[in-house]
Amino acid sequence: MKSYDDVVAFNQNNLDAIVASSTVFAKGFEQLTKQCVAFANESFEEAVEASKKIVAAKTVNEAVDMQTKIAKNAWEKAVAEGQKISDLSTGIIKEASAPISDRVQATVDVATETAKKATKATKKAA
């Protein structure tokens, strides 16, 4: 870094990266929340319908068969939804961490350049 203005600009870029990362994270969290609420609502509606079908069963065997099918279907949907949420979470984390990662790399680059200049200056002085 050559001057005070360079330091200020570097720190401003760091702050901008934090804001960008936080914005992506907040939007992603909102997306995740909407996904979870939609799944919960859908599951509740399906549970109400399933209850009505089971109550309307004419025999115990028919009720047990329905319950088994309903439970299997609910399990499969829960697993699929879990995978969607996992994929969405991974994408959000990857996207939100990118600006911070870029700034870490910029910091390493500046530190490396500064170390090289210091080494050259030390060799010249010796």
Backbone torsions as a table, in degrees:
resi	resn	phi	psi	omega
1	MET	NA	134.1	-173.0
2	LYS	-96.5	-31.0	-174.1
3	SER	-148.1	172.7	176.3
4	TYR	-58.1	-41.3	179.9
5	ASP	-61.5	-35.9	177.1
6	ASP	-64.5	-41.8	179.4
7	VAL	-64.4	-44.0	179.1
8	VAL	-62.0	-45.5	180.0
9	ALA	-63.1	-41.2	179.2
10	PHE	-61.8	-46.2	179.5
11	ASN	-67.7	-34.1	176.2
12	GLN	-63.8	-40.7	177.0
13	ASN	-63.4	-37.3	176.1
14	ASN	-63.1	-45.4	179.2
15	LEU	-63.4	-41.9	178.0
16	ASP	-60.9	-39.0	178.5
17	ALA	-64.7	-40.1	178.7
18	ILE	-64.8	-42.4	179.0
19	VAL	-64.5	-44.7	179.7
20	ALA	-61.8	-43.9	179.7
21	SER	-63.5	-44.2	179.5
22	SER	-64.1	-38.3	178.8
23	THR	-63.8	-46.8	178.6
24	VAL	-61.3	-43.5	-179.3
25	PHE	-62.6	-44.5	-179.5
26	ALA	-62.8	-44.9	178.5
27	LYS	-64.2	-39.9	178.6
28	GLY	-65.0	-41.4	178.4
29	PHE	-63.3	-38.6	177.0
30	GLU	-62.4	-43.2	178.2
31	GLN	-61.1	-45.6	178.8
32	LEU	-60.9	-42.9	-179.9
33	THR	-61.9	-45.4	178.7
34	LYS	-61.0	-41.8	179.4
35	GLN	-61.4	-45.2	-179.0
36	CYS	-66.8	-41.4	179.0
37	VAL	-64.9	-43.1	179.0
38	ALA	-61.5	-42.3	178.9
39	PHE	-65.6	-41.5	179.2
40	ALA	-62.9	-43.4	178.6
41	ASN	-62.8	-45.5	179.7
42	GLU	-62.2	-42.6	180.0
43	SER	-64.3	-40.3	178.7
44	PHE	-63.0	-45.8	179.6
45	GLU	-62.1	-41.1	178.5
46	GLU	-66.4	-36.3	178.5
47	ALA	-65.8	-39.6	177.8
48	VAL	-63.7	-46.3	179.1
49	GLU	-63.0	-41.2	179.1
50	ALA	-62.7	-41.9	178.6
51	SER	-60.8	-41.9	178.7
52	LYS	-62.1	-41.8	179.9
53	LYS	-65.6	-42.6	-178.7
54	ILE	-65.8	-41.9	179.2
55	VAL	-63.9	-32.3	-178.5
56	ALA	-81.7	-4.2	-179.0
57	ALA	-61.0	144.9	-176.7
58	LYS	-88.3	-24.0	179.2
59	THR	-134.2	164.6	177.7
60	VAL	-65.1	-41.6	179.5
61	ASN	-61.3	-41.6	178.6
62	GLU	-62.9	-41.4	179.1
63	ALA	-64.8	-42.6	179.6
64	VAL	-65.8	-42.2	177.8
65	ASP	-60.8	-45.3	178.5
66	MET	-61.5	-45.1	-179.2
67	GLN	-59.8	-41.7	179.4
68	THR	-63.0	-46.1	179.1
69	LYS	-63.9	-42.0	-179.6
70	ILE	-64.7	-44.2	-179.7
71	ALA	-64.3	-41.7	178.6
72	LYS	-62.3	-45.9	179.9
73	ASN	-62.5	-43.1	179.6
74	ALA	-63.8	-40.7	179.3
75	TRP	-63.1	-46.3	-179.6
76	GLU	-62.4	-40.1	178.2
77	LYS	-67.2	-39.2	179.5
78	ALA	-64.9	-41.2	178.1
79	VAL	-64.6	-44.8	178.9
80	ALA	-62.7	-41.6	179.1
81	GLU	-66.3	-39.3	176.4
82	GLY	-59.7	-39.9	178.0
83	GLN	-66.4	-41.0	177.7
84	LYS	-61.1	-44.9	-178.9
85	ILE	-66.1	-39.9	177.6
86	SER	-62.2	-46.4	179.3
87	ASP	-62.9	-43.7	179.2
88	LEU	-62.9	-43.8	179.3
89	SER	-61.8	-44.2	179.3
90	THR	-61.4	-43.7	178.4
91	GLY	-63.1	-40.9	179.8
92	ILE	-64.3	-46.6	-179.5
93	ILE	-62.7	-42.9	179.9
94	LYS	-62.2	-46.5	-178.8
95	GLU	-67.7	-40.4	-178.3
96	ALA	-70.6	-29.7	-178.4
97	SER	-83.6	-15.2	-177.2
98	ALA	-58.2	-48.4	179.8
99	PRO	-61.6	-37.3	179.3
100	ILE	-68.8	-42.3	177.3
101	SER	-58.4	-43.3	178.9
102	ASP	-61.2	-41.1	-180.0
103	ARG	-70.3	-35.5	176.1
104	VAL	-61.9	-44.1	178.7
105	GLN	-62.9	-40.1	177.6
106	ALA	-62.6	-39.8	178.4
107	THR	-64.5	-43.2	178.0
108	VAL	-62.4	-42.9	178.8
109	ASP	-60.2	-44.6	179.4
110	VAL	-65.1	-43.5	179.9
111	ALA	-63.5	-40.5	178.5
112	THR	-64.0	-45.9	179.1
113	GLU	-62.4	-42.8	179.2
114	THR	-63.7	-41.1	179.0
115	ALA	-64.5	-40.4	178.1
116	LYS	-62.9	-44.1	179.1
117	LYS	-64.0	-39.9	178.6
118	ALA	-65.3	-39.1	178.2
119	THR	-64.1	-44.4	178.2
120	LYS	-62.6	-42.6	-179.6
121	ALA	-64.5	-39.0	179.1
122	THR	-66.2	-40.2	179.5
123	LYS	-66.6	-39.1	179.3
124	LYS	-66.1	-38.2	-177.7
125	ALA	-72.0	-25.3	-176.4
126	ALA	-79.3	NA	NA
